[in-house]
């Protein structure tokens, strides 16, 4: 990525973060997408702690031979399972400056199917 793209995405991230805030009752579901992997975290911004995390590097997901979009859906389902085990049913979605399509949307769809509401 060129520096202009990086700076532009960073400005979008800051603009989103001004509006999207996670609490302990309704944490923020933050998605980070690299070229190869995808990561999702449930974050309580009031204390600054990560409640639960899931990524495409976890053993059960990495062992699958599936396209990246399918693995992203698995990550969404995994974060939803971990959230319901902790008693979290609702969250706010933070797309992290990425467009809401492809792998980012697949994480959201997987989390919704797993039982998270946002």
N, C-alpha and C positions, 0 to 999 in steps of 0.2 A: 504494500500500500504506500502511496505517496504521502507526504506530510500533510498536504491539503485535505486528503480523505480522512486521515487520522484526526486532524483538528476539527473537521466538520462533524464527524461521528461523536467526538468528545463533547461538542457543544450540544448536540441532540441529547446525549446522555444526561448532561447537567439540566437541560430543560425538562426532561422527563422526571428526574429525581426531585425537582422542586415541587412537583405535584404528587408523586407516588411515595407514600410513607407507610412503613410496616409497623404494627404494634404487636404485642404478645398475643392478643386475641385474633388479630388479622394480619399476619406477617406478609412481608413483600417476597414474592416469588421472582427472584432475579435470574436471568438467563444470560450466560456468556457463551458465545459461539466463536470457536477458532476454525481454521480451515479443516482440521481433521476431527476434532472432538467437540462435544457440547456439555456444558455444566449448568446445573440448576441448584439454587440455594433458597431456603426459606430464612429470611432475615428479620429479626426484631430490631428496628431502628431506635427504639426508645432506650435499649440497653446496648445496642451495637453488637449483638451476638447472632451467630448463625445457629438456627434451631435444627435444621436438617439439610443435607446436601446429597445430590446424586449426580453422576456423570456417566458418560459413555465409556469411561475407562474402568468402571467396576467390572469385576470378573464375569458375572453372569451376562452382562450386556456386551462386553468386549468379545466374549466367546461366540456370539451370534455372527453368522455371515449374512448380513442384511445391509441394504443401502443406508446411508447416513440419516435419511428422513425417518426410516423405520426405527433406527436406533434412538433417534431423538424422541420418538413417541414412547419408547421403552423407558427413557430417562424421565419423561413426564409421569408415567405410571409409577415408576419407582419412588419419585419424590412424593406422590400422592399417598402411596402406601406408608411411607415413613411419617408423613404428616398426620394421617388418621391414627397411626399407632401412638402418636403424641397427643392426640385429641384436638388437632387443628382441622377445621372443616372449611374455613374460608380464608382467602388471601387476596392480595392485590398483585397484578402482573406487571413486571418491569422487563420490557423487551431489550433493555441495555443499548439503545441506539440503533438496533437492527430493525429492518423492516419486518412487519408482522406477516410473514409468509415463509414457506419452505420449512426449514428445521425449527425456527422459533415458534411457528404456528403448530408444528407437530408436538413440541413440548407442551404447549398449552392444551392441545386436544387430548394428549395422553393424561395430563393432570386432571382435566375435566372428567374424562372417562373413569379415572381412578377415584373420583369422589370429591375433589376439591372444587369449591365454588368461587368464581371471580368474574 
